[in-house]
Amino acid sequence: MTPALLAREVEWLDVHGLYAERWQGRITPESHQHPAKVQPAVARWLVRHGMECRYWKPGDVCLDVFGGVGGFLMAGAWAGLRMVGCELERRYWQMAAGCDCAGVTKAQWVRYHARGQADKLIYREGKDVCPLCRDLKYVKHSGRIPCSEAHRYEGNFALHRWDAGHPRPVIVCGDSRRLSEIIGPAVAALTSQPFAESINDSRPKGGMVARGKVGEVNIGQHVRYGATPGNLGNLKPGDVGAVVTSQPYAEIDVAHIHSSKGAAHEKMGR
């Protein structure tokens, strides 16, 4: 590693000001329910750093194994990467990719939504319901039961234009441990892991609060990552004490790295 490259490595660690930017206007209002979205400036910063260091280049396939509502996926795609993501929670996958919503009848709303059991409409009746219809609320003093017709729900990807130089991201709903079964080789994974401990334990009844309303949909409720089996955020305290690891660098010439570091230190007088 040359002194110039070493100086650049140190410079890129400065994250001052990257957390001031927000996603307003670039994702759907209901997507703010996600309790720990990657900040847009942080995502762009990491993508740009990887480009500068030649970890990846436009056209390369990169993954986000904790896809969420698509933040990292869009940041990578805006830089020309072919981004493929995986999200376990169906609600967040829908917010990113969109879906065909079956709608909610008045009878279904009374049976499920009014009892706080909207998710059972999906599991018991096999209906694919979008995030907006899943959160349908009764408007006080309106005198009418909420319902909705079948429609196309457009997610975050649909809010932006994509072309050959900025390919539209792809996200699948499922367990990322099986992602390799459906995609080919990828050069890297850019992701933001669940911060469940800091979120679930810091607020009563869990989750961060996303304020605001969209039509009859109240998006101000407390939100957890989700209850899908396999969700890392649902590990009970004590299940795992800690994980300390170093990922495999199978394609890197370790001997070359050590010799380069030694040369750089010698030039710097160390």
N, C-alpha and C positions, 0 to 999 in steps of 0.2 A: 504494500500500500504506500503510495507516494505521499509526501507531506501535503500536497495540494488536495489529494483525495481524502486524507485524514482530516484536514481542516474542514472540508465540505461535510464529512460525516459528523463532526462536532456541531457545525452550523445548523444542520437540519434538525438537531435535537431541540432547538428553540421553538417552543409551541406557543409563545406569547401571542395572545390575541386570537388564536384559532377557535376558541370556544365562544366567541361573541356572536358569530353568525348563526342564524336559525333557518329552519326549513320552510317558513311561511311562504305560501305562494308556489312552492315547488312540489309539495305533496298534498294529498287530500286532507281536509280538516280532521276527519276521523282517524287518519294515520298518526296523529299526535297522541292517540291513546297508547301507542307503543311506549313502554316505560323507559327505554334507554336507546334512543336512536343515535347513531354516530353523527357527530356534527359535520355539516357539509364541507367546511374548510379543512377539517382534519382529514376527511376522506380524500379530498383533492390533493392535499399536501403529501399524503402517503403514496398516492398514485404517481404524482410528479417526481417524488424522490426515487421511486422504483424505475421510472423512465430515465432519469439522470444517471443512475447507477447501472443501467442496462440490465436490470433484473427482468424486465419485460419491455415489450415494444408494441406499438399499435398493430392490431391483428392477432396478438397472442390471446389464448384462452386463460382466463383467471377465474378463480372460484370465490364464492362467499358462502361458507358452510353454515353460517348463522344469518340467513338472508334478511330476516326482519321485514321491514316495509320497503326495502330496496335501495337504501341510501348508498352503500358502497357499490352496489351494482350500477347505479346511475352515474356515480362519480367516475368509475372505471370506463363505462361506455362513452361518456363525454370526452374521454381522452383517447378513444379509438380502440380500447380493449374489448374483446369478446367475453362478456361477463356472464357466468352461469352461477346461479345461487340455489340454495335449498333452505326451506323454512319448515319447521315442524308444525307450528301453530297455523291452522287453516285460515283463521281470521287475518293474520298478518300477511300470509301468502296472497289472499284475495286483495288486500289493500295495495300490494305491490303490482300484481299482474292483472287484476280485474277478474270477473267471472260472469257467467250467465246465472242470474238469480231467479229462482222459481217463484218468488213473491210470498206473501203471507196473507192468508184469509182471515176474516174476522174470527171465525171459530178457532183457528189455530192460535191467534193472538190471545184469546181468552184462555185457552187450554194451557199454553206455554208461557207467553210473555208476561201475562198478568200475574203469574205465580213465580216470576223470576227464573224460569226454566227454559229460556229461549233456545239454549243449546240442544235440548232434547228434541226439538223440532227437526234438527238435522240428523241426530242419531236414531231416533225412533221411526221417523217417516222417510228418511233417506233424501231429504230435500236439501239442495245446495242454496243456502240463503246468504246474501251478501252482508257485510258489516253494518250497513245502514238499516237493513230490514231486521237484522238480529237485535238491534238496539231500539226498535220502534217503541216510543213511549206514548202513553195516554196524555193528551193535552187537557189540563184541568179546566173544567166547566165547558168543554167543547161539546159534550153530549154524543160523541161518536167514537166508535171503536176503531183503532188504527188498523190499516191493512195496506197491501200493496200488490200491484200486478207484476207478472213476470217481466223482467227487463234485463238489459245489459248493464252491469256495474263496471264502470271504468276506473282502473286503479292508477297508481302513481306513474307508471310507464306511459300511459296514454296522455298524460299532461304535457309531454315533450315530443319534439320531432326527432326522428331517427333516420339515418341514411347509411350509405355504404361506409362512410368514414367514421360514423358514430352508430354502430350496430345496436339495435334495441336489445336490452338485457333479457335473459331468460331465467325464470325461477320456477322450481318445482316444489311441490308440497310433499314432505316426507322426512325420513330420518337420514341425516347427512352421512351417517356411517355407511350407507349403501349407495352414496352418490356415484362412486366409481363404476357401478353396474350399468349406468345409463349414459355416461359421457366418456369421451376419450381422454387423452393426456391433457394436462394443464400445467402451465409454467409456475403458477403461484396461487396462494389463497390469501385474499384480503378480507378480513372479517373483524367484527367486534363481538366478543363473547358475552354471554349473559352476565349481568352484574346483579344477580338475584339476591345475594345476601344483603347488599346495601339498600336494595329497593324493597324487598319483601319485609325486612325486619325494621325498617326505619319509619313506617307509617302504619297507623291502625288500619286493619283490613287490607293492607298491602297495596302496592302500586303507587305510581305517581299520578297526579291529577292533570288531565287535559281539559282545559276550560273552553266553553263555547257550545253552540248549538248549530245543527244543520237541519233546517226544516223542523220536523217533529222529533228529531234524533238528538238526545242529550248525550254529549260526549264528555261530560264532566265527572263521570264516575271514577272511582279508584280502579286501577288496572294492574293486574299481574301479568307475567309473561304468558301464562296459560296453564291448563291442567292436562294437556295431552301426555299420556304415558311416555316416558323417555326424556321429557324436558329436563335439562340440567338444572333449571331453576327450582325444581321440585325436590331436589335431594334434601333430605332432612339433616339438620345439624348433627354432626358426628358420623354421618355416613362416610365422609372422606375428610381426613384431617388437613391434608395439603397435597399438592401435586407439584413436584419440582422436576423439570425435564429439559432436555435439549433435543430439538427435532433433528432427524437425519439430514445431513448435507451430502447425499450420495453422489452428486455430480460435481462436487468441488474438489480440487486438488489441494488437500490439506498441506502437503509439504511446500507447495508453492506459496500458500498464504503465509506460513511461518517464515519462509525466507524473505518474502516481501515486507513483512512487518519488521524483521530484523534490519533490513536495508533502510527502511524508513526511520527507525529509531536511531540508526547510526548517523544518518544525515541530519537528524535533529539534535545530535550531540548527546543522546541518551545511552 
